[in-house]
Amino acid sequence: MKEKRNWRAIATWILFIFALLYVLPSFVGMPDWYPFKKSLGGGLDLEGGLELRYTVDWKKAVEGIGLKAGDSIRTRVVDELAKAQNENAADLPREKWDEYAKRVTYEATDVNVVRIQFADDEAAKIFDNDLVRQVDERLETSSAGGNAWDIILPDKEVQAVREQIVRETRDNIEKRVEAMGLIDPDVRIAGDADISVQIPGVDDTNQQEVVRQHLGKTAQLTMRFVDRAGSNSTAADAVFNGIEQKLTDFKAKRGEAAQSLEFVPAGKGGPYAFVKGKSKAELVRFFRTISVPKDHMIGYEHEEGGGKDSAESFWRATYLFDKVEINGSNLARAGTNYDDKGQPIVLLNLNSEGGRLFADATEKNVDEYLAILLDDDIASAPKIEEKIAGGRARITMGGRGSVNARMTEARALTQVLNQGAYQAPVYKVADNARGPSLGHDSISAGTTAFVLGSVLVIAFMILYYKISGLIAVAALLFNVLLIIMLLVAWNARLTLPGIAGIILTIGMAVDANIIIFERIREELLAGRSVRAAVDAGYGKALSAILDANITTAIAGFILLSYTSGTIRNFAVTLLMGIACSVFTAVIVARMLFNYWLRTKKPTQLSI
């Protein structure tokens, strides 16, 4: 038992020292070698900044799943009808293909229901449940009478799609904000389908406009061909001509932030020229100084490093034709698999229009590289080996790394492709540029109130409960330290409601100690020994403490789930404080009590 208690004390001391070291940068400047860099920042009400709110039209995404499935089923039926006539659907003239396609029609009858209608029995016989599951295993079917069926996405899957779409939209917005080099953005899901974006410290009008324009664009999946400098493109050569001198000039202006930028000519780093660097934001800034022709664009690809034969991770800026060959509306679904040699691949299932476009584009661009982009980020740039017909394509994952690593990359790429295909419209519902809403005087007054209130509480506990009060104060200070550590670790910004949450937490922690102390007093008056009174006090007061904190935590969870901004910050600090106060009042304070009783062995308790 003693060994167990010693380990508990050692763990608590380690936690205390770690928390203290972790929060130091929030209060004092630390040298470059210091391992912890994060610090606690203020929210919009304390620092000002930009506040945006978007809503995600996830119902469009759900409807799109059914419509894409309807298109895929029509393509499969056309393939079978053509095959019955000894024809290849991929080689049919447009007029002939349309003639077959008219025998299969589909339309959305509800958000999650698409009705597919066949013009004759021959086409209807091709349709069955297995065909639907091959297109999308999530879908169910129901007869609608005659040669018509309803393709249904069940309610459980609708909810999963909604959560996935909103979460992915939130991730996309956060990536865009971070790529712009902004400090400590707060991007959160608010309610069922809203995204709340708070960017403290953005006070320049031009910067605010850039942020609004950048975040307001819906993520788009596109496919564009790489324009290879040094091979057959005078346009690419013209852009990259003299680029090393331009990089030198840019580095001189930007300083240390841009020193990793480097031009890699064709042949040295691969089949085409590119510019690389550790920061996408710096690459974007550099190419803003370059005159890129209107029919071209720059795509940005992240190269993962760390492998045996690879360098460290970096961002690659690649020169692309701006013509869109395929976009997200042409993709039905993407999936992963292995080829005949056991190598990971990504399978693309295009809709009927996408299949024709893709076959034509790949036929005309054999031996070229096709970049698959989400916005301006390149997810993959495979080489086209031959014409790809039939509405089905594959992307090989290269030979670098283990099979498991390449399959992980393939799954990540599949997620990106499906995300682009199912991306729902995003609408802005709020846009506010805010200064510090409290003002300097209010902030000073709030700080004064916080400090004065804390001092009075500490003084009361020590004067009224004496030694016991001193133990409670030590646990209380540890409680506040843990709250600040969690706020810093979770990148939560401190707002006035957040400060109110900390103050409320302090009050509840004091209340917990008072309940325990008053119970110990009752046990002492009943004639128990000091040790027995302390044990009974903590044991019998625990249920009352848990009851008070659990009911408060329920309210905190409700605020956390259905609010955003400063109110959500209050809920975050409140919930953190509840967990920390129960830990410090019930475990840490009792540990200090036991240590005092064990070393001093008092016959009377100062309480």
C-alpha positions as CSV (number, residue, x, y, z in Angstrom):
1,M,0.0,0.0,0.0
2,K,2.8,2.4,0.9
3,E,4.5,1.7,-2.4
4,K,1.3,2.4,-4.3
5,R,0.9,5.7,-2.4
6,N,4.5,6.6,-3.2
7,W,3.9,6.0,-6.9
8,R,0.8,8.2,-6.7
9,A,2.7,11.0,-5.1
10,I,5.6,10.7,-7.7
11,A,3.1,10.8,-10.6
12,T,1.4,13.9,-9.1
13,W,4.7,15.7,-8.7
14,I,5.7,14.8,-12.3
15,L,2.4,16.2,-13.5
16,F,2.9,19.3,-11.5
17,I,6.4,20.0,-12.8
18,F,5.4,19.2,-16.4
19,A,2.3,21.5,-16.2
20,L,4.5,24.3,-14.7
21,L,7.1,24.0,-17.5
22,Y,4.4,23.7,-20.1
23,V,2.6,27.0,-19.2
24,L,5.7,29.1,-18.6
25,P,5.8,30.5,-22.2
26,S,2.4,32.0,-21.7
27,F,3.7,34.3,-19.0
28,V,7.5,34.8,-19.6
29,G,9.7,34.8,-22.7
30,M,11.6,31.6,-23.2
31,P,14.9,30.9,-25.1
32,D,14.8,29.1,-28.5
33,W,16.0,25.8,-27.0
34,Y,13.0,25.6,-24.7
35,P,11.0,22.5,-25.7
36,F,7.5,23.9,-25.2
37,K,6.6,26.7,-27.7
38,K,2.8,27.1,-27.2
39,S,1.3,29.9,-25.3
40,L,-2.1,30.9,-24.2
41,G,-3.6,33.6,-26.5
42,G,-6.7,35.8,-26.2
43,G,-9.9,35.4,-28.1
44,L,-11.8,37.9,-30.3
45,D,-13.2,39.8,-27.3
46,L,-9.7,40.3,-25.9
47,E,-7.7,40.8,-29.1
48,G,-10.1,41.4,-31.9
49,G,-10.0,39.7,-35.3
50,L,-12.2,38.1,-37.9
51,E,-15.2,36.0,-37.2
52,L,-16.9,33.9,-40.0
53,R,-19.6,31.3,-40.0
54,Y,-20.5,28.9,-42.8
55,T,-23.3,26.4,-43.2
56,V,-22.8,23.1,-45.2
57,D,-25.6,22.1,-47.5
58,W,-25.1,18.4,-46.8
59,K,-28.5,17.5,-48.3
60,K,-27.0,18.2,-51.7
61,A,-24.3,15.7,-51.0
62,V,-26.8,13.1,-49.9
63,E,-28.9,13.7,-53.1
64,G,-25.7,13.6,-55.1
65,I,-24.9,10.1,-53.9
66,G,-28.2,8.8,-55.3
67,L,-27.9,10.7,-58.6
68,K,-24.3,9.4,-59.1
69,A,-25.5,5.9,-58.3
70,G,-28.3,6.3,-60.9
71,D,-25.8,7.5,-63.5
72,S,-23.5,4.6,-62.7
73,I,-26.3,2.1,-63.0
74,R,-27.4,3.5,-66.3
75,T,-23.8,3.2,-67.6
76,R,-23.7,-0.5,-66.5
77,V,-27.1,-1.1,-68.2
78,V,-25.9,0.5,-71.4
79,D,-22.8,-1.7,-71.3
80,E,-24.9,-4.8,-71.0
81,L,-27.4,-3.7,-73.7
82,A,-24.5,-2.9,-76.1
83,K,-22.8,-6.2,-75.3
84,A,-26.1,-8.1,-76.1
85,Q,-25.8,-6.5,-79.6
86,N,-22.1,-7.5,-79.8
87,E,-21.1,-3.9,-79.4
88,N,-18.6,-2.1,-77.1
89,A,-20.2,0.8,-75.3
90,A,-16.9,2.6,-74.9
91,D,-16.5,2.7,-78.7
92,L,-20.1,3.7,-79.6
93,P,-20.8,7.0,-81.4
94,R,-22.5,9.6,-79.2
95,E,-25.8,9.2,-80.9
96,K,-25.9,5.4,-80.5
97,W,-24.9,5.6,-76.9
98,D,-27.7,8.2,-76.2
99,E,-30.1,5.8,-77.9
100,Y,-29.3,3.1,-75.4
101,A,-29.2,5.6,-72.5
102,K,-32.8,6.8,-73.2
103,R,-34.0,3.4,-72.1
104,V,-32.9,4.1,-68.5
105,T,-33.9,7.3,-66.7
106,Y,-33.6,8.4,-63.1
107,E,-34.6,11.4,-60.9
108,A,-34.4,12.4,-57.3
109,T,-37.8,12.0,-55.5
110,D,-36.5,12.9,-52.1
111,V,-33.2,13.9,-50.5
112,N,-32.1,10.3,-50.0
113,V,-34.3,8.6,-52.7
114,V,-33.6,8.3,-56.5
115,R,-36.2,6.6,-58.7
116,I,-34.8,4.7,-61.7
117,Q,-37.2,3.8,-64.6
118,F,-36.6,1.3,-67.4
119,A,-38.4,1.7,-70.7
120,D,-38.6,-2.0,-71.5
121,D,-38.3,-5.4,-69.9
122,E,-34.9,-6.1,-71.5
123,A,-33.3,-3.2,-69.8
124,A,-35.1,-3.9,-66.5
125,K,-33.9,-7.5,-66.3
126,I,-30.3,-6.2,-66.0
127,F,-31.1,-4.4,-62.8
128,D,-30.9,-6.2,-59.5
129,N,-29.7,-5.7,-55.9
130,D,-26.2,-7.0,-56.7
131,L,-25.8,-4.3,-59.3
132,V,-26.8,-1.6,-56.8
133,R,-24.4,-3.0,-54.2
134,Q,-21.6,-3.0,-56.7
135,V,-22.2,0.7,-57.4
136,D,-22.5,1.6,-53.7
137,E,-22.8,-1.0,-50.9
138,R,-24.6,1.5,-48.7
139,L,-27.7,1.7,-50.9
140,E,-30.9,-0.2,-50.6
141,T,-33.7,-0.8,-53.2
142,S,-37.5,-0.8,-53.1
143,S,-39.9,-1.6,-56.0
144,A,-41.9,1.4,-57.2
145,G,-44.2,-0.6,-59.5
146,G,-43.7,-1.7,-63.1
147,N,-40.2,-1.3,-64.3
148,A,-39.3,1.3,-61.7
149,W,-37.2,1.0,-58.5
150,D,-36.3,3.4,-55.7
151,I,-32.7,3.5,-54.7
152,I,-32.5,4.6,-51.1
153,L,-29.7,5.7,-48.8
154,P,-30.8,4.6,-45.3
155,D,-31.2,7.2,-42.5
156,K,-28.2,5.8,-40.6
157,E,-26.0,6.3,-43.7
158,V,-27.5,9.8,-44.3
159,Q,-26.4,10.8,-40.8
160,A,-22.9,9.3,-41.4
161,V,-22.7,11.2,-44.7
162,R,-23.8,14.5,-43.0
163,E,-21.2,14.1,-40.2
164,Q,-18.5,13.1,-42.8
165,I,-19.2,16.1,-45.1
166,V,-19.3,18.6,-42.2
167,R,-16.1,17.2,-40.7
168,E,-14.3,17.2,-44.0
169,T,-15.4,20.8,-44.8
170,R,-14.2,21.9,-41.4
171,D,-10.8,20.2,-42.1
172,N,-10.6,21.9,-45.5
173,I,-11.3,25.3,-44.1
174,E,-8.7,24.8,-41.3
175,K,-6.1,23.8,-43.9
176,R,-6.7,26.9,-45.9
177,V,-6.5,29.1,-42.9
178,E,-3.2,27.5,-41.7
179,A,-1.7,27.7,-45.3
180,M,-2.1,31.5,-45.2
181,G,0.2,31.7,-42.2
182,L,-2.4,33.0,-39.7
183,I,-1.7,32.4,-36.1
184,D,-3.9,30.2,-33.8
185,P,-7.1,30.0,-35.9
186,D,-10.1,28.5,-34.2
187,V,-12.2,26.4,-36.7
188,R,-14.9,24.3,-35.1
189,I,-18.2,22.5,-36.0
190,A,-21.1,24.4,-34.5
191,G,-24.5,22.6,-34.3
192,D,-25.3,20.0,-37.0
193,A,-23.9,21.6,-40.1
194,D,-22.3,25.0,-39.3
195,I,-18.6,25.8,-39.3
196,S,-17.4,28.6,-37.0
197,V,-14.1,30.3,-37.9
198,Q,-12.4,32.7,-35.5
199,I,-9.1,34.3,-36.4
200,P,-7.9,36.6,-33.6
201,G,-5.4,39.3,-34.5
202,V,-6.4,39.8,-38.2
203,D,-6.8,43.5,-38.2
204,D,-5.6,44.5,-41.6
205,T,-8.4,45.2,-44.1
206,N,-6.6,43.7,-47.1
207,Q,-5.7,40.6,-45.2
208,Q,-9.3,40.2,-44.1
209,E,-10.5,40.4,-47.7
210,V,-7.9,37.7,-48.7
211,V,-9.1,35.4,-45.9
212,R,-12.8,35.9,-46.9
213,Q,-12.1,35.2,-50.6
214,H,-10.0,32.2,-49.9
215,L,-12.3,30.5,-47.4
216,G,-15.4,31.3,-49.4
217,K,-14.5,29.0,-52.2
218,T,-16.0,25.5,-52.2
219,A,-13.3,22.8,-52.5
220,Q,-13.2,21.5,-56.1
221,L,-11.9,18.3,-57.5
222,T,-10.2,18.8,-60.9
223,M,-7.8,17.0,-63.2
224,R,-5.2,19.0,-65.2
225,F,-2.1,18.0,-67.2
226,V,1.4,19.0,-66.1
227,D,3.2,21.4,-68.4
228,R,6.7,19.9,-68.4
229,A,9.5,22.5,-68.6
230,G,12.6,21.5,-70.5
231,S,10.7,19.0,-72.6
232,N,8.1,20.3,-75.1
233,S,6.7,23.4,-73.6
234,T,8.0,26.9,-74.4
235,A,5.4,28.3,-72.0
236,A,6.8,26.4,-69.1
237,D,10.4,27.3,-70.1
238,A,9.5,31.0,-70.2
239,V,8.1,30.9,-66.7
240,F,11.1,29.0,-65.2
241,N,13.7,31.0,-67.2
242,G,15.7,33.0,-64.7
243,I,13.7,31.7,-61.8
244,E,16.8,31.0,-59.7
245,Q,17.6,34.7,-59.7
246,K,14.0,35.5,-58.8
247,L,14.2,33.1,-55.9
248,T,17.4,34.7,-54.7
249,D,15.7,38.2,-54.7
250,F,12.6,36.8,-53.0
251,K,14.7,35.1,-50.2
252,A,16.5,38.4,-49.6
253,K,13.2,40.2,-49.1
254,R,11.5,37.5,-47.0
255,G,14.5,36.5,-44.9
256,E,14.6,33.2,-42.9
257,A,11.1,32.1,-43.7
258,A,11.9,31.6,-47.4
259,Q,15.3,30.1,-47.2
260,S,14.1,26.6,-47.9
261,L,12.8,27.5,-51.4
262,E,14.7,25.9,-54.2
263,F,14.3,25.4,-58.0
264,V,14.6,21.8,-59.2
265,P,15.1,21.5,-63.0
266,A,13.7,18.7,-65.1
267,G,15.8,15.6,-64.9
268,K,17.3,16.4,-61.5
269,G,14.2,15.9,-59.4
270,G,12.0,14.0,-61.9
271,P,10.4,14.3,-65.3
272,Y,9.4,18.0,-64.9
273,A,10.7,21.1,-63.3
274,F,9.3,22.4,-60.0
275,V,10.0,24.7,-57.1
276,K,10.2,23.2,-53.6
277,G,10.1,24.5,-50.1
278,K,9.1,23.6,-46.5
279,S,6.2,26.0,-46.4
280,K,3.3,26.1,-48.9
281,A,2.5,29.6,-47.7
282,E,6.0,30.8,-48.8
283,L,5.6,29.1,-52.2
284,V,2.3,30.8,-52.7
285,R,3.9,34.2,-51.8
286,F,6.7,33.6,-54.2
287,F,4.5,32.7,-57.2
288,R,2.4,35.8,-56.6
289,T,5.5,37.6,-57.8
290,I,5.8,35.5,-61.0
291,S,3.8,36.3,-64.1
292,V,1.9,33.1,-64.9
293,P,0.0,33.0,-68.3
294,K,-3.8,33.0,-68.1
295,D,-4.0,29.5,-69.5
296,H,-1.7,28.0,-66.8
297,M,-1.7,27.7,-63.1
298,I,0.5,26.5,-60.2
299,G,-0.4,23.4,-58.3
300,Y,1.0,22.5,-54.8
301,E,1.8,19.0,-53.8
302,H,3.1,17.8,-50.4
303,E,5.9,15.2,-50.6
304,E,6.2,13.0,-47.6
305,G,9.8,12.3,-46.5
306,G,11.5,10.2,-43.9
307,G,11.8,7.0,-46.0
308,K,15.1,5.2,-46.6
309,D,15.6,6.7,-50.0
310,S,13.7,9.9,-49.6
311,A,14.6,13.4,-48.3
312,E,12.7,15.3,-45.7
313,S,9.1,16.4,-46.3
314,F,8.6,19.4,-48.5
315,W,6.0,21.2,-50.7
316,R,6.3,21.1,-54.5
317,A,5.0,23.8,-56.7
318,T,4.3,22.4,-60.2
319,Y,3.4,24.2,-63.5
320,L,0.0,23.0,-64.9
321,F,-2.3,23.8,-67.8
322,D,-5.4,25.5,-66.5
323,K,-7.8,23.6,-68.7
324,V,-10.0,21.3,-66.6
325,E,-10.2,17.9,-68.2
326,I,-12.3,16.2,-65.5
327,N,-13.9,17.6,-62.4
328,G,-15.6,16.3,-59.3
329,S,-19.0,16.1,-61.0
330,N,-17.6,13.4,-63.4
331,L,-16.5,11.1,-60.6
332,A,-19.0,8.5,-59.3
333,R,-16.8,6.9,-56.7
334,A,-13.2,6.0,-55.9
335,G,-11.9,2.9,-54.1
336,T,-8.7,1.0,-53.3
337,N,-7.5,-2.4,-54.4
338,Y,-4.4,-4.4,-55.4
339,D,-3.3,-5.0,-59.0
340,D,-2.1,-8.4,-60.4
341,K,1.3,-8.0,-58.8
342,G,-0.1,-7.2,-55.4
343,Q,0.7,-3.5,-55.6
344,P,-1.8,-0.9,-54.2
345,I,-3.9,1.1,-56.7
346,V,-6.7,3.6,-56.6
347,L,-9.8,2.7,-58.8
348,L,-11.8,5.5,-60.3
349,N,-15.4,5.0,-61.4
350,L,-16.5,7.9,-63.7
351,N,-20.0,8.7,-64.8
352,S,-20.9,8.4,-68.4
353,E,-19.8,11.9,-69.4
354,G,-16.6,11.6,-67.4
355,G,-15.8,8.3,-69.0
356,R,-16.0,9.8,-72.5
357,L,-14.0,12.9,-71.5
358,F,-11.3,10.8,-69.8
359,A,-10.9,8.4,-72.7
360,D,-10.5,11.3,-75.1
361,A,-8.0,13.2,-72.8
362,T,-5.8,10.1,-72.1
363,E,-5.7,9.1,-75.7
364,K,-4.4,12.5,-76.7
365,N,-1.9,12.7,-73.8
366,V,-0.1,9.4,-73.6
367,D,3.2,9.7,-71.7
368,E,2.1,12.9,-70.0
369,Y,1.3,13.5,-66.3
370,L,-2.2,14.1,-65.1
371,A,-2.5,16.0,-61.9
372,I,-5.5,15.3,-59.6
373,L,-6.2,18.4,-57.5
374,L,-8.4,19.4,-54.7
375,D,-8.5,23.2,-55.0
376,D,-4.8,24.0,-55.8
377,D,-3.4,21.0,-53.9
378,I,-2.2,18.1,-56.0
379,A,-3.2,14.7,-54.5
380,S,-1.5,12.7,-57.2
381,A,0.1,13.2,-60.7
382,P,0.3,9.7,-62.4
383,K,1.8,9.1,-65.8
384,I,-0.7,8.2,-68.6
385,E,0.6,4.9,-70.1
386,E,-2.2,4.4,-72.6
387,K,-5.8,5.4,-73.5
388,I,-8.2,4.7,-70.6
389,A,-11.7,3.8,-71.8
390,G,-14.8,2.4,-70.2
391,G,-15.3,5.0,-67.5
392,R,-12.9,3.2,-65.2
393,A,-9.4,4.3,-64.4
394,R,-6.6,3.3,-62.1
395,I,-3.9,5.3,-60.4
396,T,-0.7,3.4,-59.4
397,M,1.0,4.5,-56.2
398,G,4.7,4.3,-57.4
399,G,7.4,2.1,-56.0
400,R,8.7,4.0,-53.1
401,G,8.1,2.7,-49.6
402,S,6.5,-0.5,-48.3
403,V,3.3,-2.0,-49.7
404,N,1.5,-1.0,-46.4
405,A,2.7,2.6,-46.7
406,R,1.6,2.8,-50.3
407,M,-1.8,1.3,-49.4
408,T,-2.2,4.0,-46.7
409,E,-1.4,6.6,-49.3
410,A,-3.9,5.0,-51.7
411,R,-6.6,5.1,-49.0
412,A,-5.8,8.7,-48.2
413,L,-6.0,9.6,-51.9
414,T,-9.4,7.7,-52.2
415,Q,-10.7,9.8,-49.3
416,V,-9.6,13.0,-51.1
417,L,-11.3,11.9,-54.4
418,N,-14.5,10.9,-52.8
419,Q,-14.5,14.1,-50.7
420,G,-14.2,16.1,-53.9
421,A,-16.9,14.0,-55.6
422,Y,-19.4,14.4,-52.7
423,Q,-18.4,17.9,-51.7
424,A,-21.5,19.9,-50.6
425,P,-22.1,23.6,-51.2
426,V,-20.9,25.9,-48.4
427,Y,-22.7,29.1,-47.8
428,K,-21.5,32.0,-45.6
429,V,-24.0,33.0,-43.0
430,A,-22.0,35.5,-40.9
431,D,-19.0,37.7,-41.5
432,N,-17.8,40.1,-38.8
433,A,-14.5,42.0,-38.5
434,R,-14.2,42.8,-34.8
435,G,-12.0,44.9,-32.6
436,P,-11.4,43.9,-29.0
437,S,-15.0,44.1,-27.9
438,L,-14.2,44.7,-24.2
439,G,-11.7,47.5,-24.5
440,H,-8.6,48.1,-22.5
441,D,-10.4,49.4,-19.4
442,S,-12.8,46.4,-19.3
443,I,-10.0,44.0,-19.7
444,S,-8.1,45.6,-16.9
445,A,-11.2,45.6,-14.7
446,G,-11.8,42.0,-15.4
447,T,-8.2,41.0,-14.6
448,T,-8.4,43.0,-11.4
449,A,-11.6,41.3,-10.4
450,F,-10.1,37.9,-11.1
451,V,-7.0,38.6,-9.1
452,L,-8.8,40.3,-6.2
453,G,-11.5,37.5,-6.0
454,S,-8.8,34.8,-6.0
455,V,-6.9,36.6,-3.2
456,L,-10.0,37.0,-1.0
457,V,-10.9,33.3,-1.5
458,I,-7.4,32.2,-0.6
459,A,-7.4,34.5,2.5
460,F,-10.8,33.2,3.6
461,M,-9.7,29.5,3.3
462,I,-6.5,30.0,5.2
463,L,-8.0,32.2,8.0
464,Y,-11.1,30.1,8.5
465,Y,-9.8,26.6,8.0
466,K,-6.1,27.2,9.0
467,I,-3.8,24.3,8.1
468,S,-6.6,22.5,6.3
469,G,-7.3,25.7,4.4
470,L,-3.7,26.0,3.4
471,I,-3.8,22.5,2.0
472,A,-7.0,23.4,0.0
473,V,-5.3,26.5,-1.4
474,A,-2.3,24.4,-2.6
475,A,-4.7,22.0,-4.4
476,L,-6.6,25.0,-5.8
477,L,-3.5,26.6,-7.3
478,F,-2.6,23.2,-8.8
479,N,-6.2,23.1,-10.2
480,V,-5.7,26.5,-12.0
481,L,-2.4,25.4,-13.3
482,L,-3.9,22.2,-14.9
483,I,-6.7,24.2,-16.5
484,I,-4.2,26.6,-18.1
485,M,-2.1,23.6,-19.3
486,L,-5.1,22.0,-21.0
487,L,-6.1,25.3,-22.6
488,V,-2.6,25.7,-24.1
489,A,-2.5,22.0,-25.2
490,W,-5.8,22.2,-27.0
491,N,-5.1,25.6,-28.6
492,A,-8.1,27.1,-26.9
493,R,-8.0,30.9,-26.8
494,L,-8.9,32.7,-23.6
495,T,-12.0,34.8,-23.7
496,L,-13.9,36.7,-21.0
497,P,-16.5,33.9,-20.7
498,G,-13.6,31.5,-20.5
499,I,-12.2,33.5,-17.6
500,A,-15.7,33.3,-16.1
501,G,-15.6,29.6,-16.5
502,I,-12.3,29.4,-14.6
503,I,-13.7,31.6,-11.8
504,L,-16.8,29.3,-11.6
505,T,-14.4,26.4,-11.4
506,I,-12.5,27.9,-8.6
507,G,-15.8,28.5,-6.7
508,M,-16.8,24.8,-7.2
509,A,-13.3,23.6,-6.1
510,V,-13.6,25.7,-3.0
511,D,-17.2,24.4,-2.4
512,A,-15.9,20.8,-2.7
513,N,-13.3,21.4,-0.1
514,I,-15.8,23.1,2.2
515,I,-18.1,20.1,2.0
516,I,-15.2,17.8,2.9
517,F,-14.0,20.0,5.7
518,E,-17.4,20.4,7.3
519,R,-17.9,16.7,7.2
520,I,-14.5,16.2,8.9
521,R,-15.6,18.6,11.6
522,E,-18.8,16.6,12.2
523,E,-16.7,13.4,12.5
524,L,-14.3,15.1,15.0
525,L,-17.3,16.4,17.1
526,A,-18.6,12.8,17.1
527,G,-15.4,11.7,18.9
528,R,-13.4,10.1,16.0
529,S,-9.7,10.3,15.8
530,V,-8.0,12.7,13.3
531,R,-7.2,9.9,10.9
532,A,-10.6,8.3,11.0
533,A,-12.3,11.8,10.7
534,V,-10.3,12.6,7.6
535,D,-11.0,9.2,6.0
536,A,-14.7,9.5,6.8
537,G,-14.9,13.1,5.6
538,Y,-13.5,12.3,2.2
539,G,-15.4,9.1,1.8
540,K,-18.9,10.4,2.8
541,A,-18.5,13.8,1.0
542,L,-17.6,12.2,-2.3
543,S,-21.2,11.5,-3.5
544,A,-22.3,15.1,-2.8
545,I,-19.2,16.5,-4.7
546,L,-19.8,14.2,-7.7
547,D,-23.5,15.0,-7.8
548,A,-22.8,18.8,-8.0
549,N,-20.1,18.4,-10.6
550,I,-22.0,15.9,-12.8
551,T,-25.0,18.2,-13.1
552,T,-22.9,21.1,-13.9
553,A,-21.0,19.0,-16.5
554,I,-24.2,18.1,-18.2
555,A,-25.0,21.8,-18.7
556,G,-21.4,22.3,-20.0
557,F,-21.7,19.5,-22.5
558,I,-25.0,21.0,-23.9
559,L,-23.2,24.4,-24.3
560,L,-20.3,22.7,-25.9
561,S,-22.5,20.9,-28.5
562,Y,-24.8,23.7,-29.5
563,T,-22.8,26.9,-29.2
564,S,-19.7,28.4,-30.7
565,G,-17.3,31.3,-30.1
566,T,-16.9,32.8,-26.7
567,I,-19.8,30.8,-25.2
568,R,-18.2,27.6,-26.3
569,N,-15.0,28.8,-24.8
570,F,-16.8,29.2,-21.5
571,A,-18.1,25.6,-21.8
572,V,-14.6,24.3,-22.6
573,T,-13.0,26.0,-19.6
574,L,-15.9,24.9,-17.4
575,L,-15.6,21.2,-18.3
576,M,-11.8,21.3,-18.0
577,G,-12.2,22.9,-14.6
578,I,-14.7,20.4,-13.4
579,A,-12.4,17.5,-14.2
580,C,-9.4,19.3,-12.7
581,S,-11.3,20.4,-9.5
582,V,-12.6,16.9,-8.7
583,F,-9.0,15.6,-9.2
584,T,-7.3,18.2,-7.1
585,A,-10.0,18.3,-4.3
586,V,-10.5,14.6,-3.9
587,I,-7.1,13.2,-4.8
588,V,-4.4,15.9,-4.5
589,A,-5.8,17.5,-1.3
590,R,-6.3,14.2,0.4
591,M,-2.7,13.2,-0.6
592,L,-1.4,16.3,1.1
593,F,-3.6,15.6,4.1
594,N,-2.3,12.1,4.4
595,Y,1.3,13.3,4.1
596,W,0.8,15.9,6.9
597,L,-0.9,13.3,9.1
598,R,1.8,10.7,8.5
599,T,4.7,13.1,9.2
600,K,3.3,15.3,12.0
601,K,0.9,12.7,13.6
602,P,-1.3,15.5,15.1
603,T,-3.7,14.6,18.0
604,Q,-5.9,17.5,17.0
605,L,-6.8,18.8,13.6
606,S,-6.7,22.6,12.7
607,I,-9.9,22.9,10.8
